[in-house]
Amino acid sequence: MEKWVCTVCGYVYDPQVGDPDNGIKPGTAFEDIPDDWVCPECGVGKEFFEKDE
């Protein structure tokens, strides 16, 4: 699974880790995160994330 990076603050979403503090279980692909999820560091939406190349 690919990691995704917040273009605003640099937070990296790692699907192997998920975001358990915000209800996203480990193993959850970025595409499967609800659309209303926001970056846990700066609060922007999924549209501000890009695939980590």
mmCIF entry with sequence, helices, sheets and N, C-alpha, C, O atoms, coordinates in Angstrom:
data_MODEL
# 
_entry.id   MODEL 
# 
_entity.id                         1 
_entity.type                       polymer 
_entity.pdbx_number_of_molecules   1 
# 
_entity_poly.entity_id                      1 
_entity_poly.type                           'polypeptide(L)' 
_entity_poly.nstd_linkage                   no 
_entity_poly.nstd_monomer                   no 
_entity_poly.pdbx_seq_one_letter_code       MEKWVCTVCGYVYDPQVGDPDNGIKPGTAFEDIPDDWVCPECGVGKEFFEKDE 
_entity_poly.pdbx_seq_one_letter_code_can   MEKWVCTVCGYVYDPQVGDPDNGIKPGTAFEDIPDDWVCPECGVGKEFFEKDE 
_entity_poly.pdbx_strand_id                 A 
# 
loop_
_entity_poly_seq.entity_id 
_entity_poly_seq.num 
_entity_poly_seq.mon_id 
_entity_poly_seq.hetero 
1 1  MET n 
1 2  GLU n 
1 3  LYS n 
1 4  TRP n 
1 5  VAL n 
1 6  CYS n 
1 7  THR n 
1 8  VAL n 
1 9  CYS n 
1 10 GLY n 
1 11 TYR n 
1 12 VAL n 
1 13 TYR n 
1 14 ASP n 
1 15 PRO n 
1 16 GLN n 
1 17 VAL n 
1 18 GLY n 
1 19 ASP n 
1 20 PRO n 
1 21 ASP n 
1 22 ASN n 
1 23 GLY n 
1 24 ILE n 
1 25 LYS n 
1 26 PRO n 
1 27 GLY n 
1 28 THR n 
1 29 ALA n 
1 30 PHE n 
1 31 GLU n 
1 32 ASP n 
1 33 ILE n 
1 34 PRO n 
1 35 ASP n 
1 36 ASP n 
1 37 TRP n 
1 38 VAL n 
1 39 CYS n 
1 40 PRO n 
1 41 GLU n 
1 42 CYS n 
1 43 GLY n 
1 44 VAL n 
1 45 GLY n 
1 46 LYS n 
1 47 GLU n 
1 48 PHE n 
1 49 PHE n 
1 50 GLU n 
1 51 LYS n 
1 52 ASP n 
1 53 GLU n 
# 
_struct_asym.id          A 
_struct_asym.entity_id   1 
# 
loop_
_struct_conf.conf_type_id 
_struct_conf.id 
_struct_conf.pdbx_PDB_helix_id 
_struct_conf.beg_label_comp_id 
_struct_conf.beg_label_asym_id 
_struct_conf.beg_label_seq_id 
_struct_conf.pdbx_beg_PDB_ins_code 
_struct_conf.end_label_comp_id 
_struct_conf.end_label_asym_id 
_struct_conf.end_label_seq_id 
_struct_conf.pdbx_end_PDB_ins_code 
_struct_conf.beg_auth_comp_id 
_struct_conf.beg_auth_asym_id 
_struct_conf.beg_auth_seq_id 
_struct_conf.end_auth_comp_id 
_struct_conf.end_auth_asym_id 
_struct_conf.end_auth_seq_id 
_struct_conf.pdbx_PDB_helix_class 
_struct_conf.details 
_struct_conf.pdbx_PDB_helix_length 
HELX_P HELX_P1 AA1 PRO A 20 ? ASN A 22 ? PRO A 20 ASN A 22 5 ? 3 
HELX_P HELX_P2 AA2 PHE A 30 ? ASP A 32 ? PHE A 30 ASP A 32 5 ? 3 
HELX_P HELX_P3 AA3 LYS A 46 ? PHE A 48 ? LYS A 46 PHE A 48 5 ? 3 
# 
_struct_conf_type.id          HELX_P 
_struct_conf_type.criteria    ? 
_struct_conf_type.reference   ? 
# 
_struct_sheet.id               AA1 
_struct_sheet.type             ? 
_struct_sheet.number_strands   3 
_struct_sheet.details          ? 
# 
loop_
_struct_sheet_order.sheet_id 
_struct_sheet_order.range_id_1 
_struct_sheet_order.range_id_2 
_struct_sheet_order.offset 
_struct_sheet_order.sense 
AA1 1 2 ? anti-parallel 
AA1 2 3 ? anti-parallel 
# 
loop_
_struct_sheet_range.sheet_id 
_struct_sheet_range.id 
_struct_sheet_range.beg_label_comp_id 
_struct_sheet_range.beg_label_asym_id 
_struct_sheet_range.beg_label_seq_id 
_struct_sheet_range.pdbx_beg_PDB_ins_code 
_struct_sheet_range.end_label_comp_id 
_struct_sheet_range.end_label_asym_id 
_struct_sheet_range.end_label_seq_id 
_struct_sheet_range.pdbx_end_PDB_ins_code 
_struct_sheet_range.beg_auth_comp_id 
_struct_sheet_range.beg_auth_asym_id 
_struct_sheet_range.beg_auth_seq_id 
_struct_sheet_range.end_auth_comp_id 
_struct_sheet_range.end_auth_asym_id 
_struct_sheet_range.end_auth_seq_id 
AA1 1 VAL A 12 ? TYR A 13 ? VAL A 12 TYR A 13 
AA1 2 TRP A 4  ? CYS A 6  ? TRP A 4  CYS A 6  
AA1 3 PHE A 49 ? LYS A 51 ? PHE A 49 LYS A 51 
# 
loop_
_atom_site.group_PDB 
_atom_site.id 
_atom_site.type_symbol 
_atom_site.label_atom_id 
_atom_site.label_alt_id 
_atom_site.label_comp_id 
_atom_site.label_asym_id 
_atom_site.label_entity_id 
_atom_site.label_seq_id 
_atom_site.pdbx_PDB_ins_code 
_atom_site.Cartn_x 
_atom_site.Cartn_y 
_atom_site.Cartn_z 
_atom_site.occupancy 
_atom_site.B_iso_or_equiv 
_atom_site.pdbx_formal_charge 
_atom_site.auth_seq_id 
_atom_site.auth_comp_id 
_atom_site.auth_asym_id 
_atom_site.auth_atom_id 
_atom_site.pdbx_PDB_model_num 
ATOM 1   N N  . MET A 1 1  ? 0.843   -1.201 0.000  1.00 0.00 ? 1  MET A N  1 
ATOM 2   C CA . MET A 1 1  ? 0.000   0.000  0.000  1.00 0.00 ? 1  MET A CA 1 
ATOM 3   C C  . MET A 1 1  ? 0.875   1.247  0.000  1.00 0.00 ? 1  MET A C  1 
ATOM 4   O O  . MET A 1 1  ? 1.946   1.287  0.606  1.00 0.00 ? 1  MET A O  1 
ATOM 5   N N  . GLU A 1 2  ? 0.388   2.250  -0.692 1.00 0.00 ? 2  GLU A N  1 
ATOM 6   C CA . GLU A 1 2  ? 1.172   3.468  -0.850 1.00 0.00 ? 2  GLU A CA 1 
ATOM 7   C C  . GLU A 1 2  ? 0.942   4.446  0.294  1.00 0.00 ? 2  GLU A C  1 
ATOM 8   O O  . GLU A 1 2  ? -0.153  4.544  0.848  1.00 0.00 ? 2  GLU A O  1 
ATOM 9   N N  . LYS A 1 3  ? 2.011   5.167  0.630  1.00 0.00 ? 3  LYS A N  1 
ATOM 10  C CA . LYS A 1 3  ? 1.915   6.237  1.621  1.00 0.00 ? 3  LYS A CA 1 
ATOM 11  C C  . LYS A 1 3  ? 1.472   7.504  0.913  1.00 0.00 ? 3  LYS A C  1 
ATOM 12  O O  . LYS A 1 3  ? 1.739   7.693  -0.274 1.00 0.00 ? 3  LYS A O  1 
ATOM 13  N N  . TRP A 1 4  ? 0.787   8.374  1.660  1.00 0.00 ? 4  TRP A N  1 
ATOM 14  C CA . TRP A 1 4  ? 0.303   9.644  1.134  1.00 0.00 ? 4  TRP A CA 1 
ATOM 15  C C  . TRP A 1 4  ? 0.819   10.769 2.022  1.00 0.00 ? 4  TRP A C  1 
ATOM 16  O O  . TRP A 1 4  ? 0.879   10.622 3.243  1.00 0.00 ? 4  TRP A O  1 
ATOM 17  N N  . VAL A 1 5  ? 1.192   11.895 1.410  1.00 0.00 ? 5  VAL A N  1 
ATOM 18  C CA . VAL A 1 5  ? 1.788   13.015 2.136  1.00 0.00 ? 5  VAL A CA 1 
ATOM 19  C C  . VAL A 1 5  ? 0.889   14.241 2.053  1.00 0.00 ? 5  VAL A C  1 
ATOM 20  O O  . VAL A 1 5  ? 0.391   14.596 0.985  1.00 0.00 ? 5  VAL A O  1 
ATOM 21  N N  . CYS A 1 6  ? 0.692   14.883 3.210  1.00 0.00 ? 6  CYS A N  1 
ATOM 22  C CA . CYS A 1 6  ? -0.050  16.147 3.248  1.00 0.00 ? 6  CYS A CA 1 
ATOM 23  C C  . CYS A 1 6  ? 0.828   17.238 2.650  1.00 0.00 ? 6  CYS A C  1 
ATOM 24  O O  . CYS A 1 6  ? 1.947   17.467 3.110  1.00 0.00 ? 6  CYS A O  1 
ATOM 25  N N  . THR A 1 7  ? 0.311   17.914 1.611  1.00 0.00 ? 7  THR A N  1 
ATOM 26  C CA . THR A 1 7  ? 1.099   18.958 0.949  1.00 0.00 ? 7  THR A CA 1 
ATOM 27  C C  . THR A 1 7  ? 1.166   20.245 1.762  1.00 0.00 ? 7  THR A C  1 
ATOM 28  O O  . THR A 1 7  ? 1.931   21.150 1.429  1.00 0.00 ? 7  THR A O  1 
ATOM 29  N N  . VAL A 1 8  ? 0.377   20.331 2.816  1.00 0.00 ? 8  VAL A N  1 
ATOM 30  C CA . VAL A 1 8  ? 0.373   21.533 3.650  1.00 0.00 ? 8  VAL A CA 1 
ATOM 31  C C  . VAL A 1 8  ? 1.417   21.431 4.767  1.00 0.00 ? 8  VAL A C  1 
ATOM 32  O O  . VAL A 1 8  ? 2.212   22.348 4.970  1.00 0.00 ? 8  VAL A O  1 
ATOM 33  N N  . CYS A 1 9  ? 1.402   20.282 5.499  1.00 0.00 ? 9  CYS A N  1 
ATOM 34  C CA . CYS A 1 9  ? 2.279   20.192 6.663  1.00 0.00 ? 9  CYS A CA 1 
ATOM 35  C C  . CYS A 1 9  ? 3.322   19.072 6.600  1.00 0.00 ? 9  CYS A C  1 
ATOM 36  O O  . CYS A 1 9  ? 4.228   19.017 7.432  1.00 0.00 ? 9  CYS A O  1 
ATOM 37  N N  . GLY A 1 10 ? 3.192   18.177 5.609  1.00 0.00 ? 10 GLY A N  1 
ATOM 38  C CA . GLY A 1 10 ? 4.163   17.106 5.474  1.00 0.00 ? 10 GLY A CA 1 
ATOM 39  C C  . GLY A 1 10 ? 3.842   15.825 6.225  1.00 0.00 ? 10 GLY A C  1 
ATOM 40  O O  . GLY A 1 10 ? 4.637   14.885 6.208  1.00 0.00 ? 10 GLY A O  1 
ATOM 41  N N  . TYR A 1 11 ? 2.675   15.772 6.892  1.00 0.00 ? 11 TYR A N  1 
ATOM 42  C CA . TYR A 1 11 ? 2.267   14.549 7.581  1.00 0.00 ? 11 TYR A CA 1 
ATOM 43  C C  . TYR A 1 11 ? 2.187   13.411 6.566  1.00 0.00 ? 11 TYR A C  1 
ATOM 44  O O  . TYR A 1 11 ? 1.680   13.594 5.459  1.00 0.00 ? 11 TYR A O  1 
ATOM 45  N N  . VAL A 1 12 ? 2.691   12.233 6.948  1.00 0.00 ? 12 VAL A N  1 
ATOM 46  C CA . VAL A 1 12 ? 2.643   11.071 6.070  1.00 0.00 ? 12 VAL A CA 1 
ATOM 47  C C  . VAL A 1 12 ? 1.603   10.086 6.593  1.00 0.00 ? 12 VAL A C  1 
ATOM 48  O O  . VAL A 1 12 ? 1.695   9.611  7.725  1.00 0.00 ? 12 VAL A O  1 
ATOM 49  N N  . TYR A 1 13 ? 0.610   9.783  5.752  1.00 0.00 ? 13 TYR A N  1 
ATOM 50  C CA . TYR A 1 13 ? -0.355  8.737  6.091  1.00 0.00 ? 13 TYR A CA 1 
ATOM 51  C C  . TYR A 1 13 ? 0.219   7.414  5.619  1.00 0.00 ? 13 TYR A C  1 
ATOM 52  O O  . TYR A 1 13 ? 0.425   7.207  4.424  1.00 0.00 ? 13 TYR A O  1 
ATOM 53  N N  . ASP A 1 14 ? 0.476   6.524  6.561  1.00 0.00 ? 14 ASP A N  1 
ATOM 54  C CA . ASP A 1 14 ? 1.003   5.191  6.266  1.00 0.00 ? 14 ASP A CA 1 
ATOM 55  C C  . ASP A 1 14 ? -0.115  4.189  6.499  1.00 0.00 ? 14 ASP A C  1 
ATOM 56  O O  . ASP A 1 14 ? -0.552  4.011  7.637  1.00 0.00 ? 14 ASP A O  1 
ATOM 57  N N  . PRO A 1 15 ? -0.593  3.525  5.436  1.00 0.00 ? 15 PRO A N  1 
ATOM 58  C CA . PRO A 1 15 ? -1.715  2.599  5.593  1.00 0.00 ? 15 PRO A CA 1 
ATOM 59  C C  . PRO A 1 15 ? -1.427  1.448  6.556  1.00 0.00 ? 15 PRO A C  1 
ATOM 60  O O  . PRO A 1 15 ? -2.353  0.909  7.163  1.00 0.00 ? 15 PRO A O  1 
ATOM 61  N N  . GLN A 1 16 ? -0.182  1.072  6.702  1.00 0.00 ? 16 GLN A N  1 
ATOM 62  C CA . GLN A 1 16 ? 0.155   -0.005 7.638  1.00 0.00 ? 16 GLN A CA 1 
ATOM 63  C C  . GLN A 1 16 ? -0.079  0.422  9.086  1.00 0.00 ? 16 GLN A C  1 
ATOM 64  O O  . GLN A 1 16 ? -0.336  -0.414 9.952  1.00 0.00 ? 16 GLN A O  1 
ATOM 65  N N  . VAL A 1 17 ? 0.012   1.720  9.341  1.00 0.00 ? 17 VAL A N  1 
ATOM 66  C CA . VAL A 1 17 ? -0.202  2.266  10.683 1.00 0.00 ? 17 VAL A CA 1 
ATOM 67  C C  . VAL A 1 17 ? -1.637  2.759  10.852 1.00 0.00 ? 17 VAL A C  1 
ATOM 68  O O  . VAL A 1 17 ? -2.228  2.622  11.923 1.00 0.00 ? 17 VAL A O  1 
ATOM 69  N N  . GLY A 1 18 ? -2.190  3.334  9.781  1.00 0.00 ? 18 GLY A N  1 
ATOM 70  C CA . GLY A 1 18 ? -3.522  3.927  9.857  1.00 0.00 ? 18 GLY A CA 1 
ATOM 71  C C  . GLY A 1 18 ? -3.495  5.213  10.668 1.00 0.00 ? 18 GLY A C  1 
ATOM 72  O O  . GLY A 1 18 ? -2.457  5.868  10.769 1.00 0.00 ? 18 GLY A O  1 
ATOM 73  N N  . ASP A 1 19 ? -4.620  5.568  11.237 1.00 0.00 ? 19 ASP A N  1 
ATOM 74  C CA . ASP A 1 19 ? -4.746  6.741  12.115 1.00 0.00 ? 19 ASP A CA 1 
ATOM 75  C C  . ASP A 1 19 ? -5.706  6.345  13.233 1.00 0.00 ? 19 ASP A C  1 
ATOM 76  O O  . ASP A 1 19 ? -6.827  6.848  13.311 1.00 0.00 ? 19 ASP A O  1 
ATOM 77  N N  . PRO A 1 20 ? -5.243  5.422  14.110 1.00 0.00 ? 20 PRO A N  1 
ATOM 78  C CA . PRO A 1 20 ? -6.140  4.865  15.131 1.00 0.00 ? 20 PRO A CA 1 
ATOM 79  C C  . PRO A 1 20 ? -6.762  5.914  16.055 1.00 0.00 ? 20 PRO A C  1 
ATOM 80  O O  . PRO A 1 20 ? -7.871  5.713  16.550 1.00 0.00 ? 20 PRO A O  1 
ATOM 81  N N  . ASP A 1 21 ? -6.073  7.020  16.293 1.00 0.00 ? 21 ASP A N  1 
ATOM 82  C CA . ASP A 1 21 ? -6.614  8.070  17.160 1.00 0.00 ? 21 ASP A CA 1 
ATOM 83  C C  . ASP A 1 21 ? -7.861  8.706  16.555 1.00 0.00 ? 21 ASP A C  1 
ATOM 84  O O  . ASP A 1 21 ? -8.671  9.302  17.265 1.00 0.00 ? 21 ASP A O  1 
ATOM 85  N N  . ASN A 1 22 ? -8.008  8.576  15.241 1.00 0.00 ? 22 ASN A N  1 
ATOM 86  C CA . ASN A 1 22 ? -9.156  9.162  14.548 1.00 0.00 ? 22 ASN A CA 1 
ATOM 87  C C  . ASN A 1 22 ? -10.022 8.107  13.869 1.00 0.00 ? 22 ASN A C  1 
ATOM 88  O O  . ASN A 1 22 ? -10.754 8.407  12.926 1.00 0.00 ? 22 ASN A O  1 
ATOM 89  N N  . GLY A 1 23 ? -9.935  6.878  14.349 1.00 0.00 ? 23 GLY A N  1 
ATOM 90  C CA . GLY A 1 23 ? -10.836 5.826  13.901 1.00 0.00 ? 23 GLY A CA 1 
ATOM 91  C C  . GLY A 1 23 ? -10.444 5.100  12.619 1.00 0.00 ? 23 GLY A C  1 
ATOM 92  O O  . GLY A 1 23 ? -11.247 4.347  12.067 1.00 0.00 ? 23 GLY A O  1 
ATOM 93  N N  . ILE A 1 24 ? -9.218  5.314  12.137 1.00 0.00 ? 24 ILE A N  1 
ATOM 94  C CA . ILE A 1 24 ? -8.764  4.640  10.925 1.00 0.00 ? 24 ILE A CA 1 
ATOM 95  C C  . ILE A 1 24 ? -7.844  3.484  11.327 1.00 0.00 ? 24 ILE A C  1 
ATOM 96  O O  . ILE A 1 24 ? -6.739  3.700  11.824 1.00 0.00 ? 24 ILE A O  1 
ATOM 97  N N  . LYS A 1 25 ? -8.312  2.270  11.108 1.00 0.00 ? 25 LYS A N  1 
ATOM 98  C CA . LYS A 1 25 ? -7.577  1.087  11.542 1.00 0.00 ? 25 LYS A CA 1 
ATOM 99  C C  . LYS A 1 25 ? -6.333  0.846  10.692 1.00 0.00 ? 25 LYS A C  1 
ATOM 100 O O  . LYS A 1 25 ? -6.314  1.191  9.511  1.00 0.00 ? 25 LYS A O  1 
ATOM 101 N N  . PRO A 1 26 ? -5.288  0.252  11.287 1.00 0.00 ? 26 PRO A N  1 
ATOM 102 C CA . PRO A 1 26 ? -4.125  -0.147 10.487 1.00 0.00 ? 26 PRO A CA 1 
ATOM 103 C C  . PRO A 1 26 ? -4.567  -1.060 9.342  1.00 0.00 ? 26 PRO A C  1 
ATOM 104 O O  . PRO A 1 26 ? -5.457  -1.894 9.508  1.00 0.00 ? 26 PRO A O  1 
ATOM 105 N N  . GLY A 1 27 ? -3.937  -0.892 8.185  1.00 0.00 ? 27 GLY A N  1 
ATOM 106 C CA . GLY A 1 27 ? -4.290  -1.685 7.017  1.00 0.00 ? 27 GLY A CA 1 
ATOM 107 C C  . GLY A 1 27 ? -5.325  -1.021 6.131  1.00 0.00 ? 27 GLY A C  1 
ATOM 108 O O  . GLY A 1 27 ? -5.749  -1.606 5.135  1.00 0.00 ? 27 GLY A O  1 
ATOM 109 N N  . THR A 1 28 ? -5.745  0.208  6.480  1.00 0.00 ? 28 THR A N  1 
ATOM 110 C CA . THR A 1 28 ? -6.751  0.920  5.691  1.00 0.00 ? 28 THR A CA 1 
ATOM 111 C C  . THR A 1 28 ? -6.068  1.724  4.576  1.00 0.00 ? 28 THR A C  1 
ATOM 112 O O  . THR A 1 28 ? -5.277  2.627  4.848  1.00 0.00 ? 28 THR A O  1 
ATOM 113 N N  . ALA A 1 29 ? -6.382  1.386  3.328  1.00 0.00 ? 29 ALA A N  1 
ATOM 114 C CA . ALA A 1 29 ? -5.836  2.134  2.198  1.00 0.00 ? 29 ALA A CA 1 
ATOM 115 C C  . ALA A 1 29 ? -6.357  3.564  2.220  1.00 0.00 ? 29 ALA A C  1 
ATOM 116 O O  . ALA A 1 29 ? -7.466  3.820  2.691  1.00 0.00 ? 29 ALA A O  1 
ATOM 117 N N  . PHE A 1 30 ? -5.555  4.494  1.711  1.00 0.00 ? 30 PHE A N  1 
ATOM 118 C CA . PHE A 1 30 ? -5.950  5.907  1.698  1.00 0.00 ? 30 PHE A CA 1 
ATOM 119 C C  . PHE A 1 30 ? -7.286  6.091  0.985  1.00 0.00 ? 30 PHE A C  1 
ATOM 120 O O  . PHE A 1 30 ? -8.117  6.894  1.410  1.00 0.00 ? 30 PHE A O  1 
ATOM 121 N N  . GLU A 1 31 ? -7.487  5.350  -0.095 1.00 0.00 ? 31 GLU A N  1 
ATOM 122 C CA . GLU A 1 31 ? -8.717  5.464  -0.874 1.00 0.00 ? 31 GLU A CA 1 
ATOM 123 C C  . GLU A 1 31 ? -9.943  5.029  -0.073 1.00 0.00 ? 31 GLU A C  1 
ATOM 124 O O  . GLU A 1 31 ? -11.064 5.431  -0.388 1.00 0.00 ? 31 GLU A O  1 
ATOM 125 N N  . ASP A 1 32 ? -9.739  4.219  0.948  1.00 0.00 ? 32 ASP A N  1 
ATOM 126 C CA . ASP A 1 32 ? -10.838 3.699  1.751  1.00 0.00 ? 32 ASP A CA 1 
ATOM 127 C C  . ASP A 1 32 ? -11.159 4.540  2.988  1.00 0.00 ? 32 ASP A C  1 
ATOM 128 O O  . ASP A 1 32 ? -12.103 4.242  3.720  1.00 0.00 ? 32 ASP A O  1 
ATOM 129 N N  . ILE A 1 33 ? -10.369 5.590  3.214  1.00 0.00 ? 33 ILE A N  1 
ATOM 130 C CA . ILE A 1 33 ? -10.636 6.499  4.342  1.00 0.00 ? 33 ILE A CA 1 
ATOM 131 C C  . ILE A 1 33 ? -11.866 7.334  3.988  1.00 0.00 ? 33 ILE A C  1 
ATOM 132 O O  . ILE A 1 33 ? -11.993 7.777  2.847  1.00 0.00 ? 33 ILE A O  1 
ATOM 133 N N  . PRO A 1 34 ? -12.774 7.558  4.940  1.00 0.00 ? 34 PRO A N  1 
ATOM 134 C CA . PRO A 1 34 ? -13.951 8.399  4.646  1.00 0.00 ? 34 PRO A CA 1 
ATOM 135 C C  . PRO A 1 34 ? -13.558 9.780  4.121  1.00 0.00 ? 34 PRO A C  1 
ATOM 136 O O  . PRO A 1 34 ? -12.523 10.324 4.507  1.00 0.00 ? 34 PRO A O  1 
ATOM 137 N N  . ASP A 1 35 ? -14.381 10.338 3.248  1.00 0.00 ? 35 ASP A N  1 
ATOM 138 C CA . ASP A 1 35 ? -14.084 11.632 2.634  1.00 0.00 ? 35 ASP A CA 1 
ATOM 139 C C  . ASP A 1 35 ? -14.029 12.783 3.629  1.00 0.00 ? 35 ASP A C  1 
ATOM 140 O O  . ASP A 1 35 ? -13.438 13.824 3.338  1.00 0.00 ? 35 ASP A O  1 
ATOM 141 N N  . ASP A 1 36 ? -14.640 12.608 4.803  1.00 0.00 ? 36 ASP A N  1 
ATOM 142 C CA . ASP A 1 36 ? -14.626 13.701 5.780  1.00 0.00 ? 36 ASP A CA 1 
ATOM 143 C C  . ASP A 1 36 ? -13.435 13.622 6.743  1.00 0.00 ? 36 ASP A C  1 
ATOM 144 O O  . ASP A 1 36 ? -13.332 14.430 7.667  1.00 0.00 ? 36 ASP A O  1 
ATOM 145 N N  . TRP A 1 37 ? -12.540 12.655 6.532  1.00 0.00 ? 37 TRP A N  1 
ATOM 146 C CA . TRP A 1 37 ? -11.325 12.556 7.351  1.00 0.00 ? 37 TRP A CA 1 
ATOM 147 C C  . TRP A 1 37 ? -10.437 13.757 7.058  1.00 0.00 ? 37 TRP A C  1 
ATOM 148 O O  . TRP A 1 37 ? -10.378 14.230 5.923  1.00 0.00 ? 37 TRP A O  1 
ATOM 149 N N  . VAL A 1 38 ? -9.745  14.251 8.086  1.00 0.00 ? 38 VAL A N  1 
ATOM 150 C CA . VAL A 1 38 ? -8.819  15.378 7.901  1.00 0.00 ? 38 VAL A CA 1 
ATOM 151 C C  . VAL A 1 38 ? -7.448  15.010 8.444  1.00 0.00 ? 38 VAL A C  1 
ATOM 152 O O  . VAL A 1 38 ? -7.315  14.109 9.272  1.00 0.00 ? 38 VAL A O  1 
ATOM 153 N N  . CYS A 1 39 ? -6.444  15.710 7.972  1.00 0.00 ? 39 CYS A N  1 
ATOM 154 C CA . CYS A 1 39 ? -5.074  15.502 8.427  1.00 0.00 ? 39 CYS A CA 1 
ATOM 155 C C  . CYS A 1 39 ? -5.017  15.683 9.939  1.00 0.00 ? 39 CYS A C  1 
ATOM 156 O O  . CYS A 1 39 ? -5.466  16.707 10.453 1.00 0.00 ? 39 CYS A O  1 
ATOM 157 N N  . PRO A 1 40 ? -4.470  14.700 10.664 1.00 0.00 ? 40 PRO A N  1 
ATOM 158 C CA . PRO A 1 40 ? -4.412  14.825 12.123 1.00 0.00 ? 40 PRO A CA 1 
ATOM 159 C C  . PRO A 1 40 ? -3.435  15.889 12.620 1.00 0.00 ? 40 PRO A C  1 
ATOM 160 O O  . PRO A 1 40 ? -3.477  16.272 13.789 1.00 0.00 ? 40 PRO A O  1 
ATOM 161 N N  . GLU A 1 41 ? -2.565  16.363 11.744 1.00 0.00 ? 41 GLU A N  1 
ATOM 162 C CA . GLU A 1 41 ? -1.591  17.391 12.141 1.00 0.00 ? 41 GLU A CA 1 
ATOM 163 C C  . GLU A 1 41 ? -2.102  18.811 11.899 1.00 0.00 ? 41 GLU A C  1 
ATOM 164 O O  . GLU A 1 41 ? -1.960  19.680 12.759 1.00 0.00 ? 41 GLU A O  1 
ATOM 165 N N  . CYS A 1 42 ? -2.706  19.047 10.710 1.00 0.00 ? 42 CYS A N  1 
ATOM 166 C CA . CYS A 1 42 ? -3.072  20.433 10.382 1.00 0.00 ? 42 CYS A CA 1 
ATOM 167 C C  . CYS A 1 42 ? -4.551  20.626 10.041 1.00 0.00 ? 42 CYS A C  1 
ATOM 168 O O  . CYS A 1 42 ? -5.009  21.762 9.914  1.00 0.00 ? 42 CYS A O  1 
ATOM 169 N N  . GLY A 1 43 ? -5.306  19.529 9.892  1.00 0.00 ? 43 GLY A N  1 
ATOM 170 C CA . GLY A 1 43 ? -6.750  19.641 9.720  1.00 0.00 ? 43 GLY A CA 1 
ATOM 171 C C  . GLY A 1 43 ? -7.270  19.843 8.313  1.00 0.00 ? 43 GLY A C  1 
ATOM 172 O O  . GLY A 1 43 ? -8.464  20.088 8.138  1.00 0.00 ? 43 GLY A O  1 
ATOM 173 N N  . VAL A 1 44 ? -6.403  19.749 7.287  1.00 0.00 ? 44 VAL A N  1 
ATOM 174 C CA . VAL A 1 44 ? -6.905  19.893 5.920  1.00 0.00 ? 44 VAL A CA 1 
ATOM 175 C C  . VAL A 1 44 ? -7.496  18.571 5.431  1.00 0.00 ? 44 VAL A C  1 
ATOM 176 O O  . VAL A 1 44 ? -7.227  17.514 6.002  1.00 0.00 ? 44 VAL A O  1 
ATOM 177 N N  . GLY A 1 45 ? -8.296  18.639 4.378  1.00 0.00 ? 45 GLY A N  1 
ATOM 178 C CA . GLY A 1 45 ? -8.970  17.459 3.854  1.00 0.00 ? 45 GLY A CA 1 
ATOM 179 C C  . GLY A 1 45 ? -8.085  16.588 2.974  1.00 0.00 ? 45 GLY A C  1 
ATOM 180 O O  . GLY A 1 45 ? -6.943  16.932 2.665  1.00 0.00 ? 45 GLY A O  1 
ATOM 181 N N  . LYS A 1 46 ? -8.652  15.446 2.580  1.00 0.00 ? 46 LYS A N  1 
ATOM 182 C CA . LYS A 1 46 ? -7.923  14.464 1.769  1.00 0.00 ? 46 LYS A CA 1 
ATOM 183 C C  . LYS A 1 46 ? -7.428  15.041 0.440  1.00 0.00 ? 46 LYS A C  1 
ATOM 184 O O  . LYS A 1 46 ? -6.446  14.557 -0.121 1.00 0.00 ? 46 LYS A O  1 
ATOM 185 N N  . GLU A 1 47 ? -8.104  16.070 -0.057 1.00 0.00 ? 47 GLU A N  1 
ATOM 186 C CA . GLU A 1 47 ? -7.716  16.632 -1.351 1.00 0.00 ? 47 GLU A CA 1 
ATOM 187 C C  . GLU A 1 47 ? -6.335  17.293 -1.321 1.00 0.00 ? 47 GLU A C  1 
ATOM 188 O O  . GLU A 1 47 ? -5.766  17.594 -2.370 1.00 0.00 ? 47 GLU A O  1 
ATOM 189 N N  . PHE A 1 48 ? -5.798  17.519 -0.115 1.00 0.00 ? 48 PHE A N  1 
ATOM 190 C CA . PHE A 1 48 ? -4.476  18.121 0.013  1.00 0.00 ? 48 PHE A CA 1 
ATOM 191 C C  . PHE A 1 48 ? -3.368  17.081 0.152  1.00 0.00 ? 48 PHE A C  1 
ATOM 192 O O  . PHE A 1 48 ? -2.226  17.427 0.455  1.00 0.00 ? 48 PHE A O  1 
ATOM 193 N N  . PHE A 1 49 ? -3.697  15.817 -0.065 1.00 0.00 ? 49 PHE A N  1 
ATOM 194 C CA . PHE A 1 49 ? -2.707  14.747 0.018  1.00 0.00 ? 49 PHE A CA 1 
ATOM 195 C C  . PHE A 1 49 ? -2.299  14.280 -1.376 1.00 0.00 ? 49 PHE A C  1 
ATOM 196 O O  . PHE A 1 49 ? -3.108  14.243 -2.302 1.00 0.00 ? 49 PHE A O  1 
ATOM 197 N N  . GLU A 1 50 ? -1.017  13.924 -1.497 1.00 0.00 ? 50 GLU A N  1 
ATOM 198 C CA . GLU A 1 50 ? -0.489  13.375 -2.740 1.00 0.00 ? 50 GLU A CA 1 
ATOM 199 C C  . GLU A 1 50 ? 0.227   12.075 -2.430 1.00 0.00 ? 50 GLU A C  1 
ATOM 200 O O  . GLU A 1 50 ? 0.742   11.886 -1.328 1.00 0.00 ? 50 GLU A O  1 
ATOM 201 N N  . LYS A 1 51 ? 0.258   11.165 -3.421 1.00 0.00 ? 51 LYS A N  1 
ATOM 202 C CA . LYS A 1 51 ? 1.000   9.919  -3.241 1.00 0.00 ? 51 LYS A CA 1 
ATOM 203 C C  . LYS A 1 51 ? 2.451   10.225 -2.997 1.00 0.00 ? 51 LYS A C  1 
ATOM 204 O O  . LYS A 1 51 ? 3.025   11.116 -3.624 1.00 0.00 ? 51 LYS A O  1 
ATOM 205 N N  . ASP A 1 52 ? 3.056   9.472  -2.067 1.00 0.00 ? 52 ASP A N  1 
ATOM 206 C CA . ASP A 1 52 ? 4.476   9.605  -1.792 1.00 0.00 ? 52 ASP A CA 1 
ATOM 207 C C  . ASP A 1 52 ? 5.228   8.845  -2.868 1.00 0.00 ? 52 ASP A C  1 
ATOM 208 O O  . ASP A 1 52 ? 5.121   7.623  -2.963 1.00 0.00 ? 52 ASP A O  1 
ATOM 209 N N  . GLU A 1 53 ? 5.973   9.552  -3.662 1.00 0.00 ? 53 GLU A N  1 
ATOM 210 C CA . GLU A 1 53 ? 6.707   8.905  -4.772 1.00 0.00 ? 53 GLU A CA 1 
ATOM 211 C C  . GLU A 1 53 ? 8.053   8.393  -4.328 1.00 0.00 ? 53 GLU A C  1 
ATOM 212 O O  . GLU A 1 53 ? 8.794   7.826  -5.131 1.00 0.00 ? 53 GLU A O  1 
# 
